Amino acid sequence: MNMPNSINALIVFFLIFSCSSNKKDQPPKEKPPVMVDVIIAGNEDFMSNLEVNGTVLSNELIDLHPEVSGRLIFLNIPDGGEVVQGTVLAKINDADLQAQKEQYTSQFNLAIKTEKRLNDLLQVNGVNQADYDAALNQLEVLKSNLAFVDAQLDKTIIRAPFAGQLGLRLVSPGAYVTPATILGTLGQTDKVKIDFAVPESYVSLIQKGNTVKIQTNGSDAALAATITAIDPQINSVTRNIKVRAFLKEGNILPGAFVKVLLDKNRKAMIVPTNSIIPEAYLSQVVVIKNSKAIFKTVETNLRNGNVVEITKGIELGDSIVVSGMLYVRPNAKVKIKRVRTLKELI
């Protein structure tokens, strides 16, 4: 009586197993391709710009020091006064040197007469050569002594080495000064230079002879300056390069803080910033090849607003994904929904 029930149970079991096996043997359904927007890589007009901080310096600026120690007997350093090159600014007491010079001068004049007399006698063999040589040597020694005293006297006078504007006077007449004493400052305020540093990635923006814009605090007006010198070495610590520019117009006080604006219009391969996939040590973009997503590592350079320059990793004509990147996987099938232009995206 139980045999038919057992047979029925076996039939049901084999039917269930067969259906299960058929489901396992069926291939999985393919996911539909991700819909993406792309742009075609090409050279576009790219305005590279950068704003850095700069410091205004006098074209020439020195501290006025005496070369020798002594008492000031003359001082001509009016606060903020204008002077021309060679103006005597101060003089140190030189009475002892003047007395020494008079002594050497008397001895020198006598040595000239002695040398002349002995030279005349030597021509007629009235004196031996050794006596004449000794007199000539004495003349040369006294001549050197006079030159030395004149050099020392010159050190007692402080002259303006260039035309410019004096700073504040720091000593008074009659003071005893040494070479370490600062009498005042002298600088050129009509000619100023601006020193600033540029990150190494922006070195392409600077070139000797280029014009940069200068803005001071509290003013939107831009003044022009010409780059005159570029440090030949990048700082290994800051990765910046020092640049110097001379102001072409206007007037800025030395020591002022300014903003330096650099810009340059050129052709470059640029993509929207949001199409870059940042990683820890690299950047990637998604390129469409044969309807598949290919992740490519790229090298970027300058950024400007919503775009970034690509210098390596993609080629002209590549289709670069600009939307739907979150749903794209490497080598996954994709479908281009729309080809966008760069102007539409920025």
Secondary structure, 3 states (H helix, E strand, C coil): CCHHHHHHHHHHHHHHHHHHHHHHHCCCCCCCCEEEEEEECCEEEEEEEEEEEEEEEECCEEEECCCCCEEEEEECCCCCCEECCCCEEEEECCHHHHHHHHHHHHHHHHHHHHHHHHHHHHHCCCCCHHHHHHHHHHHHHHHHHHHHHHHHHHHCEEECCCCEEECCCCCCCCCEECCCCCCEEEECCCCEEEEEEEEHHHHHHCCCCCEEEEEECCCCCCEEEEEEEECCCCCCCCCEEEEEEEECCCCCCCCCEEEEEEEEEEEEEEEEHHHCEECCCCEEEEEEECCEEEEEEEEEEEEECCEEEEEECCCCCCEEEEECHHHCCCCCEEEEEEECCHHHHC
